Structures are given as structure tokens and as C-alpha cells.
Amino acid sequence: MGNKPIRATEVFILIFLIVVNFLDFFEYLPGDVDFMKKILSWLLLGYLLYRISLTKLFFGVRNKLIDISLIISYFLLITKSLVGYAYVSAEEANLLAPLYTFIISNNVAVELTSFYAGGIALIALSALITFLIKVKKPSIMSVIHEKGYASTAAKRVERFIATFFVLVFFFIVLFNLMMEWLAIAVDASLLIVAFIFYMLTLFRVHFKKLSPKSLIYKIGDVGEGFYEKFIGLFHSKESFFLGISGLLVLHLLTDVAIFIIPYILGFHDTLYFSQLGAGHEPLYLLFLKDTAASSTLLQKAYISWIYLFNIFGMLFLLILPAYIWYRLYCGKGFFADSKKLSMFFASVLVFIIAPVFKLKDIKVESLIGVDITTSQLNASTNLALVVFLSLLFGLVVYFLSSSHWIKEKLIAMGIAVVDLFFVLYIFYFFRSTASYYVETIRFLLFSLKRYLVAFYFIIFLIVISLFYIVGFLVFLSETRKEFRYIK
């Protein structure tokens, strides 16, 4: 009986989020409400982390008070994102104008005070966990450190350092990016959050009673099972680094939602894209400009082909690293039929020789990551030649793949192409991230003299550097091992 009000509240929140998100998708929400929607996304994601239980994930035992304290500490550390988006939202402010004015006029005090509070709290929580929490299996700490209580002074020091780095790793690799990606950058983010909300809460309660043959039961059970298996990767030394590489490929999947889908549909998040500057026009506008400049129907058909295959190529290159990782995770090897192989190679060829998408690292001071821009076709592009080469290349691949031996080589070549794109993507992402942290650390140390904040940013840089380097090397290593399982 006691849980019924909570479940009813969850149902209400779920319905509310879906309605608000549809209004936002069709741009019916005013700027103030859109900003409030982002804040609501943050709060809901925090609630989801509480339901998951960070202490259970990290240490194998749940402590609700420490869970809440950790989530609050993490939120305090990312207050700068709130300040940054207040600057953007102030241009469309109405009801929240006084709030934006306060945040902007006191931005330094708000950011530093919040960061100091979050940083000190994280250190204090690490010490508290060292003395109070008994590490159990399965958990992340049981993999990288011994189980039980830390019995000696030396063990307590080791436990404190290990705990602190685990908490920082989760913050910088998952929490920080998750809040930016899902709660700020991804248009229709609340719909994604609502889906996750359903998977982790309502499904467990309401749909377990359904027949196993029910479609909704199967969908929910698959999602819940994958989540549990993925978390299980971090509970074993043998699979720990595969889990790390899995987190890395999420970067590319997220950019499909941040950039490619908005470019295709013509809807994007104003708060995020307004900070990126020029070069982010929807594809249909660029397509109309290119076709308007063409004189014949055949040229318009060529342009349509090139735009369509650019989209296919970009989607292939962004999604396939996750697919490859998933095949590694399942241990099922790689398979692709002749049609998919020919489509992949033809699309990638068009993307290379006549791109409408371009990758670069984000140059905006307050943002890090990869920027995917759009542009019209180069005026000197030989449209007929591009279409001819892509069609020819696709047909050659299609007919050659009828030979199993050649098909194996083509799949291996395709994986190599995806890995090369992955290298380029991670290079841009890491360069953007490292540049941001190096400049910030220099400013904190020599201009502001804020040594605690600088200490944290140095730790952040070390952790995120290890994450990108180790995660990528593991991905390449595991991919190479699985070449023998090409089907």
C-alpha cells in the first residue's frame, strides 16, 4: 500500500514528460519553459541514479544517505553548465528574467562556491566510505581493490585513494557527459529520459505480471537484462576494460541524437546549437539551395543521391562502432550480407569525396567534444562522377562478396574503415577535452589562484585521458581478436 502513491507519482511524471517533450519537439515551448525543462531533466536523471544506487554499483552494498549525498555533490560540481545556459536563455527570458540576471551577475561566485562545496563533499564522502562501507561482491571496488573493511592504516589510505578515483571517474566519464548530452544537448531529451524512467521503474512493478509472450514484457525484459549484463562487465577483471570501451562508443551514438537526427528532421535544441555558431543548418535547407542552383532534373537527382548517401555514410560511421562493440560483448563475431556491405562502401565513398558533413573539435570555451557541421556541396564537385563511382563501387562490392573468402576480407576492410573513423573522432574529442582542461588549469593556478579547483581539474584530465586512451586501445584489441569470427 505504501508504494502506491510513489507509483502513481511516477506514472504522472512519465505522462507529463511525454506531453512536454512533444510540445518542445514541435517548438511550442517558450524559452523560459524550455530552460525549466532542462532543469527537470537534471532532477529526473538524479532520481534515476538514486534508484540505481551508486553505492550498490561501486561497493556492493546500498547506502541511501551516501547515494543522495553523492548525487548532490555531483550536481554542485556541474553548476557551471547551468550558468552557461543561463547566458543563452537570458535572450528569450520572460518569467525567469530575474533568475537569469542573478546567475549572470554572480556567475563567478555561484560557480566557485558550488564547485568548492561539491569538491569538499566528494573528499569527505570518500573518507566516510573508507571507514564505514564494507566492500562486497559484485562491485567495481571488489575488482580494483580488496573486499571487506580496510583493516590497517595503510589499507585505509589505499581504500580512500581508490574510492576517490572511482567517484571522480564516474563523475567525469558518465555523470558530467550524461547531464550535458541527455539533459541539455539532445533535442527531445525528456522523451529519452522518460523511456529510461519507464525501463527502470514502472516496468519492474507493473509489467512483471504480464505473460512472457507479451511484446511489452519482452521489450522490457531485454532492456533490463542488457542493463544488468552491462553493469556486470564492471564486476569482473576479465570484462572490466570491455565495459570501459563500451562507454567510449556511447560518444558516437549520442552524436547521432545531438547532430544527425536534428539535421535530418530540421529540429534542434536552441540552447545548445546557439553556442556552436555557424555551420549547423538543417540538411533540407542546404539541399534546397543546391537544387535551386542546378539547371536540370538529372542534376537534382544526382544531388538527391549524394545527400542521401551522405546521411547513410554518416550514420554507418557513427553507429557501427557500437554495433561492433555489441558483437564483441555477445561474442557472436561479425556478419553482413552483400547488400549491406555494398551500401556501406558506396555511402562511405560519397561521404569522403563529396561530403555535406564535416568533423572538427568544438572550439567554444564552455563546451567540449566533437562538432559535426553541415555545408553545401562544393561548386566544383562533379555530381555525375560521384554518383557513377559510388554506384560502381557498390556493385563491385556486391558481386565480389558472393565469394565467402572475399567477403571476409571486405568485412575486415569495413571494420578497419570504421576503426579509422573512430580514431579521428576520438582524436578530435580528446583534443577538445585536453585543450579545455589545460587552459582552465593554467587559468586557475596562475590567474585565480584557486588551488583546490585546479587540483580537481588536474585529476579530471588524468582520468579522462586514461579513459580515452585505454578504452580505445581495448576496443581495437578486442576487434582484432574477433576477426577470426568473421562469418
HELIX and SHEET records of a PDB file:
HELIX    1   1 LYS A    4  PHE A   25  1                                  22    
HELIX    2   2 GLY A   31  ILE A   52  1                                  22    
HELIX    3   3 LEU A   54  PHE A   59  1                                   6    
HELIX    4   4 LYS A   64  LEU A   77  1                                  14    
HELIX    5   5 THR A   79  SER A   89  1                                  11    
HELIX    6   6 ALA A   90  GLU A   92  5                                   3    
HELIX    7   7 ALA A   97  SER A  105  1                                   9    
HELIX    8   8 ASN A  107  LEU A  132  1                                  26    
HELIX    9   9 ILE A  140  ILE A  144  1                                   5    
HELIX   10  10 ALA A  153  PHE A  169  1                                  17    
HELIX   11  11 PHE A  170  PHE A  175  3                                   6    
HELIX   12  12 ASN A  176  GLU A  180  1                                   5    
HELIX   13  13 TRP A  181  ALA A  185  3                                   5    
HELIX   14  14 SER A  189  PHE A  197  1                                   9    
HELIX   15  15 TYR A  198  LEU A  202  3                                   5    
HELIX   16  16 PHE A  203  HIS A  206  1                                   4    
HELIX   17  17 LEU A  215  GLY A  232  1                                  18    
HELIX   18  18 LEU A  233  HIS A  235  5                                   3    
HELIX   19  19 PHE A  240  ASP A  255  1                                  16    
HELIX   20  20 VAL A  256  ILE A  260  3                                   5    
HELIX   21  21 ILE A  261  LEU A  265  1                                   5    
HELIX   22  22 THR A  270  LEU A  276  1                                   7    
HELIX   23  23 LEU A  283  ALA A  292  1                                  10    
HELIX   24  24 LEU A  297  CYS A  330  1                                  34    
HELIX   25  25 SER A  338  ILE A  353  1                                  16    
HELIX   26  26 LEU A  383  LEU A  400  1                                  18    
HELIX   27  27 HIS A  404  PHE A  443  1                                  40    
HELIX   28  28 LEU A  444  LEU A  448  3                                   5    
HELIX   29  29 TYR A  451  LYS A  481  1                                  31    
HELIX   30  30 GLU A  482  TYR A  485  5                                   4    
SHEET    1   A 2 PHE A 357  ASP A 361  0                                        
SHEET    2   A 2 VAL A 370  THR A 374 -1                                        
END                                                                             
